[in-house]
Amino acid sequence: MTNEQDRARLYELLIEELEDFAIFLINPEGTIISWNPGVERFFGYREQEFTGKPFSEIFTPEDRAKAAPEEEMACARTDGRSSDVRWHLCRDESRVFVEGVLICIKDEGGKACGFAKIARAVRPQQAAGSLIATLLEGTEDPIYATDKEGRFVFANSAAASLLGRSVDQLISHTHEEVLPPSVASDLRSTDQSVMSSKHARLVEEKFPTDKGERVLLATKAPWRDTQDGLIGLVAISKDVTNRIALQNEREQLLREVSRANKELSDFSHVVAHDLRTPLRAVRTYAELLSRHLEPQLDATTQQFLKFVTEGAESMDQLIESLLQYAESGGELSPTRVNVPAVIAGLLHRLEPLVHETGAVVTTEALPVVYADPVRLLQVFQNLIVNAINYRSSQAPRIRIFSETRAESYLIGVSDNGIGVSREYLEQIFVPLKRLHSRAVPGHGLGLALCKKIVEAHGGRIWVESTPGKGSTFFFTLPRGTQAPGQRADPGNKDQK
């Protein structure tokens, strides 16, 4: 046997033993003419079943429709080879994900005389490695790993960009070699602490850059081998610079709002005092004039003086309502509040109005909440009085109930009054907005006050109503620091 024959036989043996690869030859027309045992392993074909088949039969119907087999051979003729990673069809119509290369075989004159296809299945471990590499490089979050001495052994593009270097300029270098001494010293201290602790840690770090200082929230964890030996450290960071800036702006805005609310409250007190002084004088002198001249006044004049007195009283009540509305924007003093106790005390104060109108107020399973007790009392008072004032021809029936949710309490105040039309459901919470004549008491501030107080507690308020059948006002209060599930004893008390 000649050396040439020896090499050919050796080549055949090598191809036959490469069972981790599917290798087969294709003639210029695209017909399979030879195979190795790896074909049976990956595609399920025996030699006699595989040879003589068109090359295109191992492609999926979708790829055949796109002329992928022809494009692959055309590319191999032009470039000498064509690489691909795609699904191929097995003998039983199942699919295998294959990484392969089609090589064009040429004769001594350079003419294509066939093709060789070399393919291997992409195993889960290979796919996972490729996927992880893509994720690490694709994320905007800086990710890097260092050895025990602090030398970079891995860094993605985001980490390199943060440190003002390329990835190649980071690998094998330490923090001290790429960062200012003070920054590097802080990082080294943190990293050494994390590596010695055996536990991951969340830390805040600051990096100087050309665009200013960046603040990052980094999760750092010891990097260990399968025998729990320390290799180094892995860090995954999140740039929170903009978030912190927004938080600082929000806190500054809250301080300014709080200051403005205090100034408004102080101003309101001064204005209320200055307005009430002449109002008291008008009302007092009108009453004195009425008593002093009563025998001499006719009915019309007495009626006019009564209008003056009632107008002064109405203005005084409006000033009081405006003052309460201005003060509702001030600081809260939250504490644990027993809602049933608040309702019981409130109904005692409202006893004359409740008795006069024949109202019946029912409470059901109300909770203990974390709120400002004075402000919460104002909410319930305005909702109950509102339900009584906007009653129908029937005696008011008011039901106060609650529902415990994951993060809040939902409280409802339901009545059988005249109701609110759909187009006014939002308007009724606007300050000084009244939908009815002066025959209904009030100044249009009660519901606006409720909205302001509820929102100051982090909740929201709304109404559902059917004209002629009544309304239900709902508002939420966050569960806050109250012990989960703690509630007052449920009851069903009718109070008149």
C-alpha positions in Angstrom: 0.0 0.0 0.0 1.4 3.4 -1.0 1.9 6.3 1.3 -1.0 8.1 -0.5 -3.2 5.1 0.1 -2.1 5.0 3.8 -3.1 8.7 4.2 -6.4 8.1 2.6 -7.2 5.1 4.8 -6.1 7.0 7.9 -8.3 9.9 6.8 -11.3 7.5 6.5 -10.7 6.0 9.9 -10.5 9.4 11.4 -13.8 10.5 9.9 -15.4 7.2 11.0 -14.3 7.7 14.6 -15.5 11.3 14.9 -18.9 10.4 16.3 -19.4 13.8 17.9 -19.6 15.3 14.4 -21.9 14.6 11.5 -19.7 14.6 8.4 -21.0 13.9 4.9 -20.0 14.6 1.2 -22.3 16.2 -1.4 -21.8 16.2 -5.1 -22.0 19.4 -7.1 -25.8 18.9 -7.8 -26.5 18.7 -4.0 -26.9 15.0 -3.6 -25.5 13.2 -0.5 -22.9 10.6 -1.6 -21.1 9.7 1.7 -21.5 9.9 5.4 -19.8 9.0 8.8 -21.5 7.3 11.8 -22.0 10.7 13.4 -24.9 11.3 11.0 -26.8 8.4 12.5 -26.2 9.7 16.0 -27.5 13.2 15.2 -30.0 12.7 12.5 -31.1 9.1 12.9 -30.3 7.9 9.4 -28.5 4.8 8.4 -26.0 4.9 5.6 -28.3 3.4 3.0 -31.1 5.7 4.0 -29.0 8.8 3.9 -26.8 8.5 0.8 -28.6 9.5 -2.4 -30.9 12.0 -0.7 -30.9 15.6 -1.7 -28.9 17.8 0.7 -32.0 20.0 1.1 -34.0 17.3 2.9 -32.3 17.9 6.3 -33.4 21.5 6.2 -36.7 22.6 7.8 -39.6 23.5 5.5 -39.2 27.2 6.5 -35.6 27.2 5.5 -36.3 25.3 2.2 -39.0 27.9 1.4 -36.3 30.6 1.8 -33.9 28.7 -0.4 -31.4 28.3 2.4 -29.7 25.1 1.0 -29.1 26.8 -2.3 -27.8 29.9 -0.6 -25.4 27.9 1.5 -23.9 26.1 -1.4 -23.6 29.3 -3.4 -21.8 31.0 -0.5 -19.4 28.0 -0.2 -18.6 28.1 -3.9 -17.8 31.8 -3.7 -16.1 32.0 -0.3 -14.8 28.4 0.0 -17.0 27.8 3.1 -20.4 28.7 4.6 -21.0 28.6 8.3 -24.4 28.4 9.9 -26.3 27.7 13.2 -29.8 26.5 12.4 -32.4 23.8 13.0 -32.1 20.6 10.9 -34.6 17.8 10.4 -34.0 14.3 11.7 -35.3 11.1 10.2 -38.3 11.0 12.6 -39.2 14.7 11.7 -37.8 15.9 15.1 -35.4 18.8 15.0 -31.8 19.2 16.2 -30.1 22.6 16.7 -26.9 22.3 14.7 -23.7 24.4 14.3 -22.1 23.5 11.0 -19.9 24.5 8.1 -20.2 23.6 4.4 -16.8 23.4 2.7 -16.5 23.6 -1.1 -14.1 20.9 -2.5 -12.2 21.9 -5.6 -10.0 20.0 -8.1 -6.5 21.0 -9.1 -7.9 23.4 -11.7 -10.0 25.2 -9.1 -13.3 23.8 -10.3 -15.9 22.9 -7.6 -16.3 19.1 -7.6 -18.4 18.8 -4.4 -19.0 19.8 -0.8 -18.2 18.5 2.6 -20.6 19.2 5.5 -19.3 19.1 9.1 -21.9 19.7 11.8 -22.4 19.1 15.5 -25.4 19.6 17.7 -25.4 22.6 19.9 -25.6 21.1 23.4 -27.4 22.8 26.3 -24.1 23.7 28.0 -22.8 25.3 24.8 -26.1 27.2 24.3 -26.1 28.4 27.9 -22.5 29.6 27.6 -23.3 31.5 24.5 -26.5 32.9 26.0 -24.7 34.0 29.2 -22.0 35.7 27.2 -24.6 37.6 25.2 -26.4 38.7 28.3 -23.2 39.8 30.1 -22.2 41.9 27.1 -25.6 43.2 26.2 -26.6 44.6 29.5 -26.1 48.2 30.4 -25.1 47.2 34.0 -21.4 47.1 34.7 -20.3 43.5 35.6 -16.8 42.4 36.4 -14.8 39.7 38.2 -11.4 40.0 39.9 -9.0 37.5 41.4 -8.0 37.4 45.0 -5.3 40.1 44.4 -7.8 42.4 42.8 -6.8 41.9 39.1 -9.6 42.0 36.6 -10.2 38.6 35.0 -13.5 39.6 33.3 -15.3 42.9 32.5 -18.1 43.6 30.2 -18.2 46.7 28.0 -20.4 48.6 30.5 -17.8 48.2 33.2 -15.0 49.2 30.9 -16.9 52.3 29.8 -17.6 53.3 33.5 -13.9 53.0 34.3 -12.8 54.9 31.1 -10.9 52.0 29.6 -11.3 49.3 27.0 -11.9 45.7 28.2 -8.4 44.8 27.1 -7.0 47.6 29.1 -8.7 46.3 32.3 -7.9 42.6 32.1 -4.9 41.6 34.4 -4.9 45.1 35.9 -5.9 46.1 39.4 -8.2 48.9 40.6 -5.2 50.9 41.7 -3.8 50.9 38.2 -7.0 52.2 36.5 -8.6 54.4 39.2 -7.7 57.4 41.4 -6.0 56.2 44.7 -8.9 57.2 47.0 -11.5 55.4 44.9 -9.3 52.3 44.5 -8.6 52.2 48.2 -12.3 52.2 49.1 -13.0 49.5 46.5 -10.2 47.3 47.7 -11.3 47.6 51.3 -14.9 46.6 50.4 -13.8 43.8 48.1 -11.5 42.3 50.7 -14.3 42.4 53.3 -16.7 40.7 50.9 -14.3 37.9 50.0 -13.5 37.1 53.6 -17.2 37.1 54.6 -18.4 34.3 52.3 -21.6 36.3 51.8 -22.9 38.7 49.1 -23.3 42.3 50.0 -25.1 45.3 48.6 -22.9 48.4 48.6 -23.0 52.0 47.3 -20.0 53.1 45.3 -19.0 56.3 43.6 -16.9 56.6 40.5 -15.5 59.8 39.0 -16.0 60.0 35.2 -15.7 62.6 32.4 -19.4 63.4 32.8 -19.3 63.8 36.6 -19.5 61.5 39.5 -21.6 58.4 39.1 -23.3 56.5 41.9 -23.7 52.8 41.6 -25.5 50.2 43.8 -23.3 47.1 43.5 -24.0 43.5 44.6 -20.6 41.9 45.4 -20.1 38.2 46.1 -17.2 35.9 46.7 -16.2 33.8 43.7 -15.6 30.3 44.8 -14.7 27.0 43.0 -16.6 23.7 43.4 -14.5 22.8 46.5 -15.4 26.2 48.1 -12.0 27.6 47.5 -11.8 31.4 47.1 -11.1 32.4 43.5 -11.9 36.1 43.7 -14.9 38.4 43.6 -17.8 39.0 41.2 -19.6 42.4 41.1 -22.8 43.4 39.4 -23.7 47.1 39.6 -26.6 49.3 38.8 -26.2 53.0 38.0 -28.5 54.9 40.3 -27.1 58.4 39.8 -30.3 59.7 38.1 -32.5 57.9 40.6 -30.7 59.5 43.5 -30.9 62.9 41.8 -34.6 62.6 41.3 -35.0 61.5 44.9 -33.1 64.5 46.1 -35.2 66.8 43.9 -38.3 65.1 45.3 -37.2 65.7 48.8 -36.3 69.3 48.1 -39.7 69.8 46.5 -41.4 68.2 49.5 -39.5 70.6 51.8 -40.6 73.5 49.7 -44.2 72.3 49.7 -44.1 71.8 53.4 -42.7 75.3 53.9 -45.3 76.8 51.5 -48.1 74.9 53.4 -46.9 76.4 56.7 -46.8 79.9 55.2 -50.3 79.4 53.8 -51.5 78.2 57.1 -50.0 81.2 58.9 -51.3 83.5 56.3 -54.8 81.9 56.6 -54.9 82.4 60.4 -54.0 86.1 59.9 -56.6 86.6 57.2 -59.2 84.7 59.1 -58.6 86.9 62.2 -58.7 90.1 60.2 -61.9 89.1 58.3 -63.7 87.8 61.4 -63.2 91.0 63.4 -65.4 93.2 61.2 -67.8 90.3 60.6 -68.4 90.1 64.4 -68.9 93.8 64.5 -71.5 93.6 61.7 -73.3 90.8 63.3 -73.2 92.3 66.8 -74.5 95.7 65.7 -77.1 94.2 63.5 -78.4 92.2 66.5 -78.3 95.3 68.8 -80.0 97.4 66.2 -82.7 94.8 65.8 -83.3 94.6 69.6 -83.1 98.4 70.1 -85.5 99.3 67.4 -87.6 96.2 67.3 -90.9 98.0 68.3 -90.3 100.6 65.5 -89.3 98.2 62.7 -91.7 96.9 60.2 -91.6 93.2 59.0 -89.6 94.1 55.9 -86.9 95.9 57.8 -86.6 93.1 60.4 -86.2 90.6 57.5 -83.4 92.8 56.0 -81.6 92.8 59.4 -82.0 89.0 59.6 -80.4 88.7 56.1 -77.5 90.8 57.4 -77.0 88.6 60.5 -77.4 85.3 58.5 -74.9 86.5 55.9 -72.4 87.4 58.5 -72.8 83.9 60.1 -72.4 82.3 56.7 -69.3 84.2 55.9 -67.9 83.2 59.3 -68.5 79.6 58.5 -66.9 79.9 55.1 -63.8 81.5 56.7 -63.7 78.6 59.1 -64.0 76.1 56.3 -61.2 77.8 54.3 -59.0 77.8 57.3 -59.5 74.0 57.8 -58.8 73.4 54.1 -55.5 75.4 54.3 -54.4 73.7 57.5 -55.1 70.2 56.0 -51.9 70.6 53.9 -49.7 70.8 57.0 -47.7 68.1 58.7 -49.5 64.9 59.7 -49.3 63.5 63.2 -50.0 59.8 62.5 -50.7 57.3 65.3 -52.8 54.2 65.8 -56.4 55.1 65.4 -59.4 53.0 66.4 -61.9 53.9 63.7 -65.0 52.5 65.5 -64.1 54.8 68.5 -63.7 57.8 66.2 -67.1 57.1 64.6 -68.8 56.7 68.1 -67.3 60.0 69.3 -68.3 61.8 66.1 -71.9 60.5 66.2 -72.2 61.8 69.8 -71.2 65.3 68.6 -73.6 65.1 65.6 -76.5 63.8 67.8 -78.7 66.9 67.3 -78.4 66.7 63.5 -78.8 62.9 63.5 -81.9 63.1 65.7 -83.4 66.0 63.7 -83.2 64.2 60.4 -83.9 60.7 61.7 -80.7 59.4 60.3 -79.5 55.9 61.0 -75.7 55.2 60.9 -74.5 51.6 60.7 -70.8 50.6 61.1 -69.4 47.2 60.1 -66.0 45.6 60.9 -63.9 48.8 60.9 -60.2 48.5 61.4 -57.5 50.1 63.5 -55.4 52.3 61.1 -52.3 54.3 61.2 -53.3 57.9 60.6 -53.7 61.5 61.9 -56.7 61.1 64.2 -57.9 64.8 63.9 -57.7 64.7 60.1 -59.4 61.3 59.9 -62.2 62.6 62.1 -62.6 65.5 59.6 -63.0 63.0 56.7 -65.7 61.0 58.4 -67.5 64.1 59.7 -67.6 65.7 56.2 -68.8 62.4 54.6 -71.5 61.8 57.2 -72.8 65.4 57.2 -72.6 65.4 53.4 -74.8 62.2 53.3 -77.3 63.8 55.7 -77.4 67.2 53.8 -77.9 65.6 50.4 -80.7 63.2 51.6 -83.8 62.3 49.7 -87.4 62.4 50.9 -86.5 59.3 53.0 -84.7 59.4 56.3 -80.9 59.1 55.8 -79.5 55.5 56.0 -75.7 55.6 56.2 -73.5 52.5 56.2 -69.8 52.7 57.0 -67.8 49.6 56.2 -64.2 48.4 55.3 -62.3 45.8 53.3 -58.7 44.7 54.1 -56.4 44.6 51.1 -52.8 43.6 50.6 -51.3 47.0 51.2 -54.2 49.2 52.3 -57.6 49.4 53.9 -60.6 50.3 51.7 -63.3 52.3 53.7 -66.7 53.0 52.3 -69.5 55.5 53.4 -72.7 54.6 51.7 -76.0 56.5 51.7 -79.5 56.5 50.2 -79.5 60.1 49.2 -80.2 62.0 46.0 -77.0 60.7 44.3 -74.7 62.4 41.8 -74.8 62.4 38.0 -71.9 60.7 36.2 -70.6 63.9 34.7 -70.1 65.4 38.2 -68.3 62.6 39.9 -64.9 64.3 39.6 -66.1 67.9 40.0 -67.5 67.4 43.5 -64.0 67.1 44.9 -63.0 70.6 43.5 -62.9 73.3 46.2 -65.9 75.7 46.3 -67.7 73.6 43.6 -71.4 73.3 44.5 -73.9 71.3 42.4 -77.1 72.4 44.3 -78.8 75.5 45.4 -78.1 77.3 48.7 -81.0 75.4 50.1 -78.5 72.6 50.8 -76.1 73.7 53.6 -72.4 74.0 52.9 -69.7 75.9 51.1 -68.3 73.3 48.6 -65.2 72.6 50.7 -66.1 69.5 52.6 -65.3 66.9 49.9 -62.2 68.9 48.7 -61.0 68.7 52.3 -61.5 65.0 52.4 -59.6 64.5 49.2 -56.7 66.6 50.4 -56.5 64.7 53.7 -56.8 61.2 52.2 -54.1 62.0 49.6 -51.8 63.4 52.3 -52.0 60.0 53.9 -51.0 58.3 50.7 -54.5 57.1 49.8 -57.1 58.1 47.2 -60.8 58.9 47.3 -63.6 58.5 44.8 -67.4 58.1 44.6 -69.8 55.7 42.9 -73.3 56.9 42.6 -76.7 56.4 41.0 -79.0 59.5 40.8 -82.1 59.0 43.0 -80.6 55.9 44.7 -77.7 57.1 46.7 -73.9 57.3 46.7 -70.9 55.4 48.1 -67.7 57.3 48.9 -64.6 55.1 48.9 -61.2 56.0 50.2 -58.1 54.0 50.9 -55.5 54.3 53.7 -52.1 52.5 53.6 -51.7 49.8 56.2 -48.5 51.4 57.2 -46.9 50.4 60.5 -50.1 48.8 61.8 -49.7 45.1 62.6 -51.1 43.1 59.6 -54.6 41.8 60.1 -55.3 43.7 63.3 -58.9 44.9 63.4 -61.4 46.1 65.9 -64.1 43.7 67.0 -66.6 43.6 64.2 -70.0 44.9 65.1 -73.3 46.0 63.6 -74.5 49.0 65.7 -77.4 51.2 64.8 -77.1 54.6 66.3 -79.8 57.3 66.1 
